[in-house]
Amino acid sequence: MTQRRKWTAIPGLLALGVGAVVLSAYSGASSSQGRGPKQPIDFPHPKHAGAVKDGGLGLNCLYCHNTGNKSIDVGMPAVSTCMGCHTAVAAGKPEIQKLAKYYADKKPVPWERIHKVPDYVHFPHVRHVNAGVTCQTCHGQVQKMDRVYQYASLNMGWCVNCHVNGYDPKEGQKAAGYDNVPPANYAGGAPYGTPGTTAGIAESGAGMTPPGMGLPRDTTAPAATGASTATPSAERRRARYDCASCHY
């Protein structure tokens, strides 16, 4: 190959490399969407995390995944957490007996991981949870899943879309099952961090805080004026979307 042809090939190779990176980022460069493997113990999320009116216990996700608001990884509950109830509750059921065997052997349950982003991507749960993003926004309505599966693609385009277009707190609350919660003083343009709100959701006022949310009350906070059918773009919660936000 002549020197001239070598230089001619460089733009093509560069375009090919960029295309491969973009395709990888915006396609399935993570665990597969829709995948829901069978677990060593059939854990019934609807029974534990489902709404009380639907026959569930209404447990908050953080009861089991208790590092979600203080760590990058949400972690899995210790077997002792499960056995705190199941030493007495439904102890004779086959799945509970499996659990008891792991507890007696002092071994963790070998859960099969469902959600995973590539190793070069950092997703800090603590930042998202503490900003008010509900678990169901990314993981789907787990409280209604008989077998948990990967709800979202988790690819770069999906993440960037939320960072650019903004997170809608009202939609996040609806996904979590609190669809009767009006946004907090959106008409007045209450800024993020206003006392009495968490990610735009009011913590005070009649009917404003769903049971089990565990949010502090502030009686000085403005009450919401009512639900709205759509959250204006200017009132969505946005985050940085430069490369260093996830790749560091």
HELIX and SHEET records of a PDB file:
HELIX    1   1 GLN A    3  TYR A   26  1                                  24    
HELIX    2   2 HIS A   45  ALA A   49  1                                   5    
HELIX    3   3 VAL A   52  ASP A   54  5                                   3    
HELIX    4   4 CYS A   61  CYS A   64  1                                   4    
HELIX    5   5 VAL A   79  HIS A   86  1                                   8    
HELIX    6   6 PRO A   94  ALA A  104  1                                  11    
HELIX    7   7 HIS A  125  ASN A  130  1                                   6    
HELIX    8   8 CYS A  135  HIS A  139  1                                   5    
HELIX    9   9 VAL A  142  LYS A  144  5                                   3    
HELIX   10  10 MET A  156  ASN A  165  1                                  10    
HELIX   11  11 PRO A  169  ALA A  175  1                                   7    
HELIX   12  12 TYR A  186  GLY A  188  5                                   3    
HELIX   13  13 SER A  233  GLU A  235  5                                   3    
HELIX   14  14 CYS A  243  SER A  245  5                                   3    
SHEET    1   A 2 THR A 197  THR A 198  0                                        
SHEET    2   A 2 ILE A 201  ALA A 202 -1                                        
END                                                                             
